[in-house]
Amino acid sequence: MRSWATIIGGGIGWALGGGPIGAILGAALGNSLSDYFSDSSERSENRSEQDFHASLLILASIVIKADGRVDERELTFVREHFRKWFGEEKANQSFKAFKEVVKEKPAITQVCQQVRRHMSIQGRIQLIAFLFGLAHADGSMTADERQQIARIAGYLGIHPNDFRRLEAVHRPAAPNPYEVLGLSSSATDADIKKTYRSLVKKYHPDALHGLGEAAVKEAAATFRKIQEAYDHICKQRGLK
C-alpha cells in the first residue's frame, strides 16, 4: 500500500494548508478530486470554500460512526448535501471519498485545532450546525453522537451557548424561542434586544460568503430560526 506521503505527493493539494486534514484527504481521495481540493493558483480564490468542505468531510465522518454504526439515512443525508454543493458528478466522487474517510481514525484534537486556526467562528458554527443535522438524519440523535459533537464543538472553540442554541435549532420538534436566543423566559426586554443584535452579527449569512453558496444557504436556515424565535418573543411581549 502506498504511504499517505506518496499519495499526496502525487499531486493532490492539502486543504487548510496541509496537516492532518490534508493527510486524511490525500489518503482517501488520491487524485480523484485533486481538481477541487487543489492548491493551484487558478483555484486560490475558492480556498476558503474548499477548506470548509474539507473540514466538513472529516468531521462528518467522525460523527457518523459515533454510535458504532453507519446508518443508510445518514449516508443519504451526506450524499444529498454533496449533490447540492458539488453537482451530480463531483458529488459522486466526493461521496466515494467520504466513505473512504469514514474508515479512517483521525485525531480529533489535531483536526479541530487545524480548523480553528484557519476558519472564522461563523464557519465553525456552520460545521456544528451540519453535524447536528447529520445526527438527526436517522430519526434521533444518540447520546454518543451528541457527546461527539460536543467534543468537536469544544475543540473548535464554540461557546457553550452557541452549542446549546444550535442543538435547539436542529431538534425535530419546534424549538423553545428563549432557548434559541440563549435566554430564560425571565429575561428583560432590553436583554432580549441586546442578545438578538449580537446574534445577528455572529449568525447572519452575509458573514459566510467567502465559504461558498452552500455554506451561505445553510447559515440562512440557521439564522431564520433565530429570527423566528425573536419575532415570536416580540409578538408575545408586544415589543417593536
C-alpha positions as CSV (number, residue, x, y, z in Angstrom):
1,M,0.0,0.0,0.0
2,R,1.3,3.5,-0.9
3,S,2.0,5.8,2.0
4,W,0.0,8.9,2.5
5,A,3.0,11.0,1.7
6,T,3.3,9.2,-1.7
7,I,-0.3,9.6,-2.5
8,I,-0.4,13.3,-1.5
9,G,2.9,13.8,-3.3
10,G,1.2,12.5,-6.4
11,G,-0.5,15.9,-6.9
12,I,-3.4,16.5,-4.5
13,G,-3.3,19.7,-2.6
14,W,-3.6,19.9,1.1
15,A,-6.7,21.6,2.4
16,L,-6.2,24.1,5.2
17,G,-2.5,24.2,4.3
18,G,-1.8,20.5,4.9
19,G,-1.7,19.0,8.3
20,P,-3.9,16.1,9.5
21,I,-6.8,17.1,7.3
22,G,-4.6,17.1,4.2
23,A,-3.2,13.8,5.1
24,I,-6.5,12.1,5.6
25,L,-8.0,13.5,2.4
26,G,-4.9,12.6,0.5
27,A,-5.2,9.0,1.6
28,A,-8.9,8.8,0.8
29,L,-9.0,10.9,-2.4
30,G,-5.9,10.1,-4.3
31,N,-6.2,12.1,-7.4
32,S,-9.9,11.7,-7.9
33,L,-10.7,15.2,-6.5
34,S,-7.4,16.9,-7.0
35,D,-9.1,19.5,-9.2
36,Y,-11.3,20.5,-6.3
37,F,-9.1,20.3,-3.3
38,S,-6.1,21.9,-5.1
39,D,-3.6,24.5,-4.0
40,S,-3.2,25.7,-7.6
41,S,-3.3,29.4,-8.2
42,E,-6.3,29.2,-10.5
43,R,-8.4,27.9,-7.6
44,S,-6.9,30.1,-4.9
45,E,-10.0,32.3,-4.8
46,N,-12.0,29.3,-3.7
47,R,-9.7,28.1,-0.9
48,S,-12.0,29.2,1.9
49,E,-14.9,27.2,0.3
50,Q,-12.6,24.2,-0.2
51,D,-11.4,24.4,3.4
52,F,-15.0,24.4,4.6
53,H,-15.9,21.3,2.6
54,A,-12.7,19.5,3.5
55,S,-13.3,20.2,7.2
56,L,-16.9,19.1,7.0
57,L,-15.9,15.9,5.2
58,I,-13.6,14.8,8.1
59,L,-15.8,15.9,11.0
60,A,-18.9,14.3,9.5
61,S,-17.0,11.1,9.2
62,I,-16.3,11.2,12.9
63,V,-19.9,11.9,14.0
64,I,-21.5,9.4,11.6
65,K,-19.8,6.5,13.4
66,A,-20.0,7.8,16.9
67,D,-22.8,5.4,17.9
68,G,-20.8,2.4,16.4
69,R,-22.8,2.1,13.2
70,V,-23.3,3.9,9.9
71,D,-26.9,4.3,9.1
72,E,-28.0,4.5,5.5
73,R,-30.2,7.5,6.3
74,E,-27.1,9.4,7.5
75,L,-25.2,8.4,4.3
76,T,-28.2,9.7,2.3
77,F,-28.1,13.0,4.2
78,V,-24.4,13.4,3.3
79,R,-24.9,12.4,-0.3
80,E,-27.8,14.8,-0.8
81,H,-25.8,17.7,0.6
82,F,-22.8,16.9,-1.6
83,R,-25.1,16.9,-4.5
84,K,-26.4,20.3,-3.6
85,W,-22.9,21.7,-3.1
86,F,-20.9,20.0,-5.9
87,G,-23.3,19.0,-8.6
88,E,-24.0,15.4,-9.6
89,E,-20.7,14.3,-11.0
90,K,-18.5,15.8,-8.3
91,A,-21.0,14.7,-5.6
92,N,-20.5,11.1,-6.6
93,Q,-16.7,11.5,-6.4
94,S,-17.0,13.3,-3.0
95,F,-19.3,10.6,-1.6
96,K,-16.9,7.9,-2.6
97,A,-14.1,9.8,-0.9
98,F,-16.3,10.2,2.2
99,K,-16.9,6.5,2.5
100,E,-13.1,6.0,2.4
101,V,-12.6,8.8,5.0
102,V,-15.1,7.0,7.3
103,K,-12.7,4.1,7.5
104,E,-10.0,6.3,9.0
105,K,-9.5,7.2,12.7
106,P,-8.4,10.8,12.6
107,A,-7.0,12.5,15.7
108,I,-10.0,14.7,16.6
109,T,-8.0,17.2,18.6
110,Q,-5.4,17.8,15.8
111,V,-8.1,18.1,13.1
112,C,-10.1,20.6,15.2
113,Q,-7.0,22.6,16.1
114,Q,-6.2,22.9,12.4
115,V,-9.8,24.1,11.6
116,R,-9.8,26.5,14.5
117,R,-6.6,28.2,13.3
118,H,-7.8,28.7,9.7
119,M,-11.5,29.2,9.9
120,S,-13.7,32.0,11.2
121,I,-16.1,31.5,14.1
122,Q,-19.0,31.8,11.6
123,G,-17.6,28.9,9.5
124,R,-17.0,26.8,12.6
125,I,-20.6,27.4,13.8
126,Q,-21.9,26.1,10.5
127,L,-19.8,23.0,10.7
128,I,-21.5,22.2,14.0
129,A,-24.9,23.0,12.6
130,F,-24.3,20.5,9.8
131,L,-23.2,17.9,12.3
132,F,-26.4,18.3,14.3
133,G,-28.4,17.9,11.1
134,L,-26.5,14.7,10.3
135,A,-27.0,13.3,13.8
136,H,-30.8,13.7,13.4
137,A,-30.9,12.3,9.9
138,D,-31.7,8.7,11.1
139,G,-34.7,10.0,13.2
140,S,-33.0,10.7,16.5
141,M,-29.6,11.9,17.9
142,T,-28.0,9.3,20.2
143,A,-26.1,10.3,23.4
144,D,-22.9,9.1,21.8
145,E,-23.5,11.4,18.8
146,R,-24.3,14.4,21.0
147,Q,-21.2,13.7,23.1
148,Q,-19.0,13.6,20.0
149,I,-20.5,16.8,18.6
150,A,-20.0,18.5,21.9
151,R,-16.4,17.3,22.0
152,I,-15.8,18.7,18.5
153,A,-17.5,22.0,19.3
154,G,-15.3,22.4,22.4
155,Y,-12.1,21.8,20.4
156,L,-13.4,24.3,17.7
157,G,-13.8,27.0,20.3
158,I,-17.6,27.1,20.1
159,H,-19.1,28.8,23.1
160,P,-21.5,26.5,25.1
161,N,-24.3,28.9,24.5
162,D,-23.8,28.6,20.7
163,F,-23.7,24.8,21.1
164,R,-27.0,24.7,23.0
165,R,-28.5,27.1,20.5
166,L,-27.6,25.0,17.5
167,E,-28.8,21.9,19.3
168,A,-32.2,23.5,19.9
169,V,-32.5,24.8,16.4
170,H,-31.9,21.4,14.9
171,R,-34.3,19.4,17.0
172,P,-37.1,17.9,15.0
173,A,-39.7,19.5,17.4
174,A,-40.3,23.2,17.4
175,P,-37.6,24.8,19.5
176,N,-38.2,26.9,22.6
177,P,-37.7,30.5,21.3
178,Y,-35.9,31.5,24.6
179,E,-33.6,28.5,24.3
180,V,-32.7,29.5,20.7
181,L,-31.7,33.0,21.9
182,G,-29.9,31.5,24.9
183,L,-32.1,33.3,27.4
184,S,-34.5,32.5,30.2
185,S,-38.1,33.5,30.0
186,S,-37.4,36.0,32.8
187,A,-35.0,38.0,30.6
188,T,-35.8,41.7,30.3
189,D,-36.9,43.2,27.1
190,A,-33.6,45.1,26.9
191,D,-31.6,41.8,27.3
192,I,-33.7,40.2,24.5
193,K,-33.0,43.1,22.1
194,K,-29.3,43.2,23.0
195,T,-28.9,39.5,22.6
196,Y,-30.7,39.5,19.3
197,R,-28.4,42.2,17.9
198,S,-25.3,40.2,18.9
199,L,-26.7,37.1,17.3
200,V,-27.3,39.0,14.0
201,K,-23.6,39.9,13.9
202,K,-22.5,36.3,14.6
203,Y,-25.1,34.3,12.6
204,H,-26.1,36.5,9.6
205,P,-25.3,34.5,6.4
206,D,-23.6,37.5,4.9
207,A,-20.6,36.7,7.1
208,L,-20.1,33.4,5.2
209,H,-19.9,34.5,1.6
210,G,-16.3,33.5,1.3
211,L,-17.2,29.9,2.2
212,G,-19.4,29.4,-0.9
213,E,-23.1,29.5,-1.7
214,A,-23.8,26.2,0.0
215,A,-22.5,27.4,3.4
216,V,-24.4,30.7,3.0
217,K,-27.7,28.8,2.4
218,E,-27.0,26.6,5.5
219,A,-26.3,29.7,7.5
220,A,-29.5,31.3,6.3
221,A,-31.6,28.4,7.5
222,T,-30.0,28.7,11.0
223,F,-30.4,32.4,11.0
224,R,-34.1,32.1,10.0
225,K,-34.7,30.0,13.2
226,I,-33.1,32.7,15.3
227,Q,-35.2,35.4,13.5
228,E,-38.4,33.4,14.1
229,A,-37.6,32.9,17.8
230,Y,-37.0,36.6,18.2
231,D,-40.2,37.5,16.3
232,H,-42.2,35.1,18.4
233,I,-40.9,36.6,21.7
234,C,-41.5,40.1,20.4
235,K,-45.1,39.3,19.4
236,Q,-45.7,37.6,22.7
237,R,-44.4,40.6,24.7
238,G,-45.7,43.3,22.4
239,L,-42.2,44.5,21.5
240,K,-41.4,46.6,18.5
